[in-house]
């Protein structure tokens, strides 16, 4: 009898989960009247697994905006030690982080081909002793990530700080 009750409980929870998943979520109130969405993401997470996840979520956000008939214009600015995740030469990167860094770089390549711009802060590059020529081709070095971020905000881009 107890097994039957537990089975029924799990089955009913599964039905609730399925019903909740079946609801169509959207951002209609927020996107009402909007045709374009401009955002500058300022990234300083210091964790390659988290940065890998973030870059994938930025790609998902782009896709979701397009599905809701809004054209995304995204710029991702890396500052601080995160610029080390963007180099061709992965010297100093622990073996345990190689997979995440390969994921970051692969996703950046795909998303840059879809129009998302990626930048690396020159101040951070200097601080990490990384030459701008060592960046993967999909990432553009800028003199200062802060200046770039400020300028894009002045041009109407919403700031999305990710720390």
Secondary structure, 3 states (H helix, E strand, C coil): CHHHHHHHHHHHHHHHHHHHHHCCCCCHHHHCCCCEEEEEEEECCCCHHHHHHHHHHHHHHHHHHHHCCCEEEEEEEECHHHHHHHECCCCCCCHHHHHHHHHHHHHHHHHHCCCCEEEEEHHHHHHCCCCHHHECCCEEEECCHHHHHHHHHHCCCEEEEEC
